[in-house]
Structures are given as C-alpha cells and as structure tokens.
C-alpha cells in the first residue's frame, strides 16, 4: 500500500478555492500559504502534491515591476 500524501488535502483545498473564485489566485492566497507550510514540513519527494511548490521557498516572491527581468548589457 502506498503512503498517504500528507499535503494532498491542501492541494484539494486549492482546487476548490480556485474553482469557487473563478481561478483568481489572489482570492486563494491563504490556501496557497497553507500548502507552502505543509510542503515545508516534509522533505522533497514525500508529497507528490508538493512537486509544484518545491523550490518556491517559504514565501512567494513577487518580482518588482520596476526592475527589468534581464540585466542590460
């Protein structure tokens, strides 16, 4: 029997929130934050649901709109 995914519940909550809010991620930020917290508790590979959150860090980083994405030559 395969091990239970410890963060699957949070992944399902994200899907429910997105559907209820017409896929506006900003409306579901608290649910995303809970998923990040769950994923941070487990080593990489323990939760398949965390595969899209691995390497993202504990806090979502929002790029500064005043900075260009690439350095100028």
C-alpha positions in Angstrom: 0.0 0.0 0.0 1.4 3.4 -0.9 2.0 6.0 1.8 -0.7 8.7 2.2 0.3 12.1 0.6 0.5 14.4 3.7 -0.3 17.6 1.7 -3.0 16.2 -0.7 -5.7 17.7 1.5 -4.2 21.2 0.9 -3.9 20.6 -2.8 -7.6 19.7 -3.0 -8.5 22.9 -1.0 -6.5 24.9 -3.5 -8.6 23.4 -6.4 -11.8 24.1 -4.5 -10.9 27.6 -3.8 -9.8 28.4 -7.3 -13.0 26.9 -8.8 -15.1 28.9 -6.3 -13.3 32.1 -7.2 -13.1 31.8 -11.0 -9.4 30.9 -10.9 -8.3 34.2 -9.3 -5.2 33.1 -7.4 -5.2 36.3 -5.3 -8.5 35.2 -3.7 -6.9 31.9 -2.6 -3.6 33.2 -1.2 -4.3 31.9 2.4 -4.9 28.4 0.9 -1.7 28.6 -1.1 0.1 29.7 2.1 -1.2 26.7 4.0 0.1 24.4 1.2 3.5 26.1 1.3 3.6 25.5 5.1 2.7 21.8 4.6 5.3 21.3 1.9 8.0 23.0 4.0 7.4 20.4 6.7 8.4 17.4 4.5 11.5 16.5 2.5 11.3 16.7 -1.2 9.6 13.7 -2.7 7.4 12.8 0.4 4.4 14.6 -1.0 3.6 14.3 -4.7 1.2 17.2 -4.3 4.2 19.5 -3.4 6.0 18.9 -6.6 4.9 22.3 -8.0 5.8 24.1 -4.7 9.3 22.6 -4.2 12.0 25.2 -4.7 9.5 28.1 -4.4 10.6 28.9 -0.9 8.5 29.6 2.1 7.1 32.8 0.8 6.0 33.5 -2.8 8.3 36.0 -4.3 6.7 38.7 -6.4 9.0 40.4 -8.9 9.4 44.2 -8.6 7.6 45.7 -11.6 10.3 48.5 -11.8 13.1 46.0 -12.5 13.7 44.6 -15.9 13.8 40.8 -16.0 17.3 40.6 -17.5 20.3 42.8 -16.8 21.1 45.3 -19.5 24.3 44.6 -21.5 
